[in-house]
Amino acid sequence: MKAAYLFLAVVLASCAASVPYSTEYPLTTSVFRSRDGAFSGRIPTGWFSSTEDTLAPALTAWLIREDYTATLTIRQLHLDRLSETRVKDDGLTLLASLNAAFDGHTAKMREVKEYKIEGRKFCGYEFGPTESPGRAVVFAAGSKYYSCTAQRVKGNWSKADYNMLFSAQESVLRSLSW
């Protein structure tokens, strides 16, 4: 009987969605707040938050690496009633597909994965060329939907550099509170 329980536990653990990138990127004690006041989070070490007067109107939050080679942007996704109902019924994978369509990434969208960080649901995907990927993660905060996009802005990057960027993204998402 114990063997059956052990087997069941192993099967259930293997079905659980794991976080695609580490959430252990170091964060500062500095906090950024979203423009709409819906959430706040911590700033990664080596990054800064754009101030309100330099925040692009379409963005809810904007984090920039200190060497200006990468950005993390968070923006609210405005859905019509039908889309919102479908996302509530079908989940964040549909929201990720809608986000990719809004951003023109549908043809380049890959590795779509739903997962949880500390009980909160997220769905992420990579887009663009495999040698220079970007990554978007969608989530719900209260009754609003958001997309967090991590992208290289300039420079030549290695796979390890992209892993660090996406780890910073996951760490910021883990730090969000609403």
BELJOGI-V200892 format. One record per residue. RES is the residue in one small letter. PHI is phi in whole degrees, 0 to 359 (none if undefined). PSI is psi in radians with two decimals (none if undefined). D_CENTER is the distance of its C-alpha to the mean C-alpha in whole Angstrom. Layout:
RES&PHI&PSI&D_CENTER ; RES&PHI&PSI&D_CENTER
This chain:
m&none&-0.73&41 ; k&299&-0.64&39 ; a&296&-0.65&38 ; a&294&-0.73&37 ; y&294&-0.71&35 ; l&297&-0.77&33 ; f&299&-0.78&33 ; l&298&-0.71&31 ; a&296&-0.71&29 ; v&295&-0.76&28 ; v&297&-0.80&27 ; l&295&-0.69&25 ; a&294&-0.63&23 ; s&288&-0.38&23 ; c&275&-0.27&21 ; a&289&2.37&18 ; a&284&2.18&15 ; s&266&2.74&14 ; v&293&2.24&11 ; p&294&-0.51&10 ; y&228&2.77&10 ; s&301&2.56&12 ; t&253&0.38&11 ; e&257&0.25&15 ; y&296&2.35&14 ; p&293&2.37&16 ; l&248&2.60&16 ; t&279&3.09&19 ; t&274&-0.14&20 ; s&290&2.48&19 ; v&243&2.45&17 ; f&251&2.67&16 ; r&239&2.48&16 ; s&290&2.63&15 ; r&303&-0.65&17 ; d&276&-0.03&18 ; g&74&0.15&18 ; a&283&-0.45&16 ; f&205&2.93&14 ; s&219&2.85&14 ; g&202&3.05&13 ; r&263&2.63&14 ; i&270&2.33&14 ; p&295&2.63&14 ; t&299&2.31&18 ; g&87&0.18&19 ; w&233&2.91&16 ; f&218&2.81&17 ; s&262&2.34&16 ; s&295&2.43&18 ; t&283&2.82&21 ; e&308&-0.69&21 ; d&286&-0.27&24 ; t&249&0.08&22 ; l&282&2.17&19 ; a&301&2.47&19 ; p&303&-0.55&20 ; a&281&-0.18&17 ; l&262&2.59&14 ; t&265&-0.59&14 ; a&207&2.62&13 ; w&215&2.03&13 ; l&250&2.38&13 ; i&233&2.34&15 ; r&292&2.48&16 ; e&302&-0.45&20 ; d&267&0.15&21 ; y&61&0.49&20 ; t&261&-0.15&18 ; a&206&2.73&15 ; t&224&2.68&12 ; l&239&2.08&9 ; t&243&2.49&9 ; i&235&2.26&8 ; r&223&2.62&11 ; q&282&2.45&12 ; l&260&2.10&13 ; h&263&1.99&17 ; l&253&2.58&18 ; d&283&2.99&22 ; r&300&-0.74&23 ; l&297&-0.81&24 ; s&298&-0.74&20 ; e&297&-0.74&19 ; t&297&-0.76&22 ; r&295&-0.72&21 ; v&296&-0.71&17 ; k&298&-0.66&19 ; d&280&-0.74&21 ; d&263&-0.31&19 ; g&99&-3.09&15 ; l&288&-0.33&12 ; t&298&-0.71&13 ; l&296&-0.74&15 ; l&299&-0.69&12 ; a&298&-0.73&10 ; s&296&-0.72&14 ; l&296&-0.74&15 ; n&298&-0.76&12 ; a&299&-0.68&13 ; a&293&-0.75&16 ; f&301&-0.69&16 ; d&269&-0.02&15 ; g&74&0.46&17 ; h&258&0.02&15 ; t&306&-0.81&17 ; a&290&-0.39&19 ; k&253&0.13&17 ; m&283&2.31&14 ; r&209&2.85&14 ; e&57&0.82&13 ; v&290&2.23&12 ; k&214&2.19&11 ; e&272&2.48&11 ; y&200&3.02&11 ; k&236&2.51&11 ; i&236&2.04&11 ; e&49&0.78&14 ; g&83&-0.10&15 ; r&263&2.44&12 ; k&271&2.43&10 ; f&221&2.79&7 ; c&217&2.13&7 ; g&239&2.78&6 ; y&206&2.67&9 ; e&262&2.71&10 ; f&213&2.90&13 ; g&86&-3.04&16 ; p&297&2.53&19 ; t&296&-0.46&18 ; e&277&-0.18&20 ; s&213&1.09&17 ; p&282&2.70&14 ; g&249&3.00&11 ; r&215&2.32&7 ; a&241&2.47&5 ; v&230&2.22&3 ; v&255&2.64&6 ; f&199&2.88&7 ; a&250&2.38&11 ; a&233&1.86&12 ; g&67&-2.24&16 ; s&262&0.16&17 ; k&249&2.69&15 ; y&247&2.51&12 ; y&224&2.77&9 ; s&233&2.29&7 ; c&247&2.07&4 ; t&246&2.29&6 ; a&249&2.21&8 ; q&215&2.55&11 ; r&284&2.43&15 ; v&258&-0.71&17 ; k&204&2.92&20 ; g&95&2.90&22 ; n&265&2.22&23 ; w&241&2.59&20 ; s&264&2.98&20 ; k&300&-0.66&18 ; a&297&-0.65&18 ; d&297&-0.75&17 ; y&294&-0.69&14 ; n&300&-0.70&13 ; m&294&-0.73&14 ; l&300&-0.82&11 ; f&289&-0.48&8 ; s&292&-0.71&10 ; a&299&-0.72&10 ; q&300&-0.84&6 ; e&297&-0.68&6 ; s&294&-0.70&9 ; v&297&-0.79&8 ; l&300&-0.71&6 ; r&297&-0.56&9 ; s&279&-0.21&12 ; l&297&2.46&11 ; s&227&2.44&14 ; w&215&none&15
